[in-house]
Structure formats: structure tokens, C-alpha cells
Amino acid sequence: MKNHINSSLLTRNRLGKISEQDRLQQQHYLDVVKSFARLTYESIYVIDYEKMAFEYVSENPLFLCGYSSEEVLDMGYDFYFKNVPESDLELLNLINDAGFDFYKKLDGNAKKLYSITYDFNLVNKDGKHILINHKLTPLFLTSDDQLWKAMCIVSISHHKSAGNVCIHKQGTEETWKLNIENNVWRKSEKPKLTKREIEILRLHAQGLTISQIAEKIFVSSDTVKYYRRRIFERLGVSNIVEALSCAVNNKII
């Protein structure tokens, strides 16, 4: 990089002193959220717990269930009651109670390091059910460390049924899973893969076939199949699509 310090990659947009007026733009955090939404295929929305409403809903279609982002924004919490099956609404109520009970036990700003993820069904305008994965993490806390605003990310679930509730702590291997039967959180280990298994998953993510992967890493196709079986066992999945989704959600690849 030192040899290319004068490259336009580094100097084309070099800025001078930033004015105090420009610095005030940092207060408009939603601009950052909107920029992120433009770069991801996942659906993004922000919950304001003071107003018990949505503050922002991205145009990414998965979460919208056939509505426009403006319509979902206007619906707010009513969106859940219109587009989540009754059995899953009961599940969301349980997760909400268990999640906030967990958060109350955490210290101050440490709460910002934790995110919760779970699966539930959405029903679109055509009446079709789709199982989604829902992640929620704090954006802002109040002065007394209560959750004020949260950002949520919605993607297709790799599981086959609703639930699968986990809390993760950023920058650590710490994970807690919720036993829905007795409403108890239990600490568990994040799935771990070897370097070779991660390499094979990444090559699959690039669209390579088993034979192409074998040729690229100089092993037989049977060896690649062996590694795939080990990956499935370690991640608790049954196919490569589920494995890739699980690995991405758990930040393994």
C-alpha cells in the first residue's frame, strides 16, 4: 500500500477541515441506516420503543409482505398482527418477555454488544407463509440504560420451523439459546469449523461444484463430500444451502 500512496484511490476524495455545521450531520443516524439498506439484500427496519412504532422501513421486499415500505412504516406494530400467524404471535410475545428479562441483567452500555436472533413466519398478501430470520440489536439506550431504539434485519431462515432463539455477544464466542418449553436461557458454544471446512464452504458460496472444488484444492471429489458431511454435522443442517445460511448467520464465513 505504501508504494501506491499517491493513487487516486486514496487521494481522489481527500477532504480538508470539516466544519462544525457538517459535523452536526452525525446526529442524523438514519442516513447511515438507509445507506446500509441500499447495500444489502436483507430487509432493514428500526423500532422506536418510546413511540412503540417503526421509525424506518427499507424498500427491500422480504419483510414488506407485498406492501410498500411507507405502508408498513405507517402500520407499525399493527403490521405484526396483520401478517404474523397467531401461533407465532404467541411465540413473539414469549421471546419479547424473555429477551427483555435477559437484557435487564446486563450492565449499562454492555447491552449494545448483544443481539438477539429468532425465526417466525410472515404471511404475505397472497396468504403464503414464509419463515424468516429476525435479528435485533440496540441502536440507542436511554440515560438509565433502557432500550430506546433498535435496528432489525430480516432474511430467509435456514431452519424448518419457528423459534431457534439465540442471543450473541459481539466480539466473543458467547451465545445463549432459549429453551421455549421452560423459558430458560442456556449458554452454548458457537459452531466451529476447521480452516479446510471454511474454505470449502466459501468455494460453494462462489458457486463452484463439488468437482470444481476438488480440482481447486487438489483433492478428490469424495474428499470434498466427506468434508461436506462433517460441515453438515457440525452445523446441524442437512444440505449446503442451509449450511451456507447458518455459517453466514453465525459469522463463520
Secondary structure in CASP SS format (residue, H / E / C, confidence):
PFRMAT SS
TARGET T0000
AUTHOR 0000-0000-0000
METHOD secondary structure of the structure
MODEL  1
M C 1.00
K H 1.00
N H 1.00
H H 1.00
I C 1.00
N C 1.00
S C 1.00
S H 1.00
L H 1.00
L H 1.00
T H 1.00
R C 1.00
N C 1.00
R C 1.00
L C 1.00
G C 1.00
K C 1.00
I C 1.00
S C 1.00
E H 1.00
Q H 1.00
D H 1.00
R H 1.00
L H 1.00
Q H 1.00
Q H 1.00
Q H 1.00
H C 1.00
Y C 1.00
L H 1.00
D H 1.00
V H 1.00
V H 1.00
K H 1.00
S H 1.00
F H 1.00
A H 1.00
R H 1.00
L H 1.00
T C 1.00
Y C 1.00
E C 1.00
S E 1.00
I E 1.00
Y E 1.00
V E 1.00
I E 1.00
D E 1.00
Y C 1.00
E C 1.00
K C 1.00
M C 1.00
A E 1.00
F E 1.00
E E 1.00
Y E 1.00
V E 1.00
S C 1.00
E C 1.00
N C 1.00
P H 1.00
L H 1.00
F H 1.00
L H 1.00
C C 1.00
G C 1.00
Y C 1.00
S C 1.00
S H 1.00
E H 1.00
E H 1.00
V H 1.00
L H 1.00
D H 1.00
M H 1.00
G C 1.00
Y C 1.00
D H 1.00
F H 1.00
Y H 1.00
F H 1.00
K H 1.00
N H 1.00
V C 1.00
P C 1.00
E H 1.00
S H 1.00
D H 1.00
L H 1.00
E H 1.00
L H 1.00
L H 1.00
N H 1.00
L H 1.00
I H 1.00
N H 1.00
D H 1.00
A H 1.00
G H 1.00
F H 1.00
D H 1.00
F H 1.00
Y H 1.00
K H 1.00
K C 1.00
L C 1.00
D C 1.00
G H 1.00
N H 1.00
A H 1.00
K H 1.00
K H 1.00
L H 1.00
Y E 1.00
S E 1.00
I E 1.00
T E 1.00
Y E 1.00
D E 1.00
F E 1.00
N E 1.00
L E 1.00
V E 1.00
N C 1.00
K C 1.00
D C 1.00
G C 1.00
K C 1.00
H E 1.00
I E 1.00
L E 1.00
I E 1.00
N E 1.00
H E 1.00
K E 1.00
L E 1.00
T E 1.00
P E 1.00
L E 1.00
F E 1.00
L E 1.00
T C 1.00
S C 1.00
D C 1.00
D C 1.00
Q C 1.00
L E 1.00
W E 1.00
K E 1.00
A E 1.00
M E 1.00
C E 1.00
I E 1.00
V E 1.00
S E 1.00
I E 1.00
S C 1.00
H C 1.00
H C 1.00
K C 1.00
S C 1.00
A C 1.00
G E 1.00
N E 1.00
V E 1.00
C E 1.00
I E 1.00
H E 1.00
K E 1.00
Q C 1.00
G C 1.00
T C 1.00
E C 1.00
E E 1.00
T E 1.00
W E 1.00
K E 1.00
L E 1.00
N E 1.00
I C 1.00
E C 1.00
N C 1.00
N C 1.00
V E 1.00
W E 1.00
R E 1.00
K E 1.00
S E 1.00
E E 1.00
K C 1.00
P C 1.00
K C 1.00
L C 1.00
T C 1.00
K H 1.00
R H 1.00
E H 1.00
I H 1.00
E H 1.00
I H 1.00
L H 1.00
R H 1.00
L H 1.00
H H 1.00
A H 1.00
Q C 1.00
G C 1.00
L C 1.00
T C 1.00
I H 1.00
S H 1.00
Q H 1.00
I H 1.00
A H 1.00
E H 1.00
K H 1.00
I H 1.00
F C 1.00
V C 1.00
S C 1.00
S H 1.00
D H 1.00
T H 1.00
V H 1.00
K H 1.00
Y H 1.00
Y H 1.00
R H 1.00
R H 1.00
R H 1.00
I H 1.00
F H 1.00
E H 1.00
R H 1.00
L H 1.00
G C 1.00
V C 1.00
S C 1.00
N C 1.00
I H 1.00
V H 1.00
E H 1.00
A H 1.00
L H 1.00
S H 1.00
C H 1.00
A H 1.00
V H 1.00
N H 1.00
N C 1.00
K C 1.00
I C 1.00
I C 1.00
END
